[in-house]
Amino acid sequence: MGRGLSAAGQVASDPASVESVLAWANRLQDQVQYLIVQNATNPQADFSYWESAEQAIRFREALSPIG
């Protein structure tokens, strides 16, 4: 299937937000183009789970999200 549609997701420092994005990406696979926004709720927001979780790394490598 083509990637003519876009899906926007938001991750925060809370690992649950990352898991949510990864869950719907697992269902959509390569049917859409992804836009992922890092939502910093404070100036010291920690996105280490998004940056280092193995499943998130595989998602970024396989589906090349924008953002």
C-alpha positions as CSV (number, residue, x, y, z in Angstrom):
1,M,0.0,0.0,0.0
2,G,1.2,3.6,-0.7
3,R,2.2,6.2,1.9
4,G,-0.2,8.9,0.7
5,L,-1.7,9.4,4.1
6,S,0.0,10.9,7.1
7,A,-0.3,9.9,10.8
8,A,0.7,12.4,13.5
9,G,1.8,11.2,16.9
10,Q,3.0,12.8,20.0
11,V,5.5,11.5,22.5
12,A,6.3,13.0,25.9
13,S,8.7,12.1,28.6
14,D,6.1,9.5,29.9
15,P,7.0,6.1,28.4
16,A,3.2,5.4,28.1
17,S,3.1,8.0,25.3
18,V,5.8,6.2,23.4
19,E,4.1,2.9,23.9
20,S,0.9,4.4,22.5
21,V,2.5,5.7,19.4
22,L,4.3,2.4,18.8
23,A,1.1,0.4,19.3
24,W,-0.8,2.3,16.5
25,A,2.3,2.3,14.3
26,N,2.3,-1.5,14.7
27,R,-1.2,-1.6,13.2
28,L,-0.6,1.0,10.5
29,Q,2.9,-0.3,9.5
30,D,4.0,1.3,6.2
31,Q,0.5,2.4,5.1
32,V,1.1,6.0,6.2
33,Q,3.9,8.5,6.5
34,Y,4.6,9.4,10.2
35,L,5.0,12.7,11.8
36,I,6.2,12.4,15.4
37,V,6.2,15.4,17.7
38,Q,8.2,15.5,21.0
39,N,5.9,17.3,23.5
40,A,8.1,19.0,26.1
41,T,5.9,19.7,29.1
42,N,8.8,21.5,30.8
43,P,12.2,22.9,29.8
44,Q,14.0,19.7,31.1
45,A,11.8,17.2,29.4
46,D,13.4,13.8,29.2
47,F,12.9,11.9,25.9
48,S,15.4,9.2,26.7
49,Y,12.8,6.4,26.5
50,W,11.8,7.5,23.0
51,E,15.5,7.8,22.0
52,S,16.7,4.5,23.5
53,A,13.9,2.0,23.7
54,E,14.6,-0.9,21.3
55,Q,11.1,-0.9,19.7
56,A,11.3,2.9,19.2
57,I,14.7,2.6,17.5
58,R,13.3,-0.1,15.2
59,F,10.3,2.1,14.4
60,R,12.5,5.0,13.4
61,E,14.8,2.9,11.3
62,A,12.1,1.0,9.5
63,L,9.5,3.7,8.9
64,S,11.6,6.9,8.9
65,P,9.2,9.3,10.7
66,I,9.4,13.0,10.2
67,G,10.0,15.0,13.3
